[in-house]
């Protein structure tokens, strides 16, 4: 499977916005074209978790994030929740893959039941019906039976359920290390090459490099 040329990334109102922004950064650095969607609740999370005011106008978000992550011209496109003429709203122009990161339980439930009441839900519905990879990163704990039933329905429909559960065999030293572990798992599912950390069974170059003067 070749890496996707275009990925739709949706940010919703669950905790875990640092995962989504780090994923955006790595996708852009890998040369992937990103179609970014975000909910109103994501604006609240951005302010609460990162002290960042996520503008209401998609054009402002596009300008701010393109500058922040050094996106190439035309590499990042941001759409509002009701932009029904956006490419991702139609099966005639879907992205190669879609990631909802973080994914709230409300968004997950809406996707599971095919509601398509906003552009995020519609884009996910398109991904499923067109058999394109759909990765959901649900950030909630504990999960209720309703949450688990919805995840099972989506998994059976072809979605990938990828909870942000970092491993510790990489010996993380910072919160950024924990974020990178989860983002690396998402990139692996997308088949996007990365070097965020050493893989299981591989030595960490930083840990095996000779010390200065050796």
HELIX and SHEET records of a PDB file:
HELIX    1   1 UNK A   17  UNK A   29  1                                  13    
HELIX    2   2 UNK A   40  UNK A   50  1                                  11    
HELIX    3   3 UNK A   58  UNK A   68  1                                  11    
HELIX    4   4 UNK A   87  UNK A   89  5                                   3    
HELIX    5   5 UNK A  105  UNK A  112  1                                   8    
HELIX    6   6 UNK A  119  UNK A  129  1                                  11    
HELIX    7   7 UNK A  145  UNK A  157  1                                  13    
HELIX    8   8 UNK A  175  UNK A  190  1                                  16    
HELIX    9   9 UNK A  205  UNK A  208  1                                   4    
SHEET    1   A 6 UNK A  76  UNK A  79  0                                        
SHEET    2   A 6 UNK A  33  UNK A  38  1                                        
SHEET    3   A 6 UNK A   6  UNK A  11  1                                        
SHEET    4   A 6 UNK A  97  UNK A 103  1                                        
SHEET    5   A 6 UNK A 133  UNK A 138  1                                        
SHEET    6   A 6 UNK A 160  UNK A 161  1                                        
END                                                                             
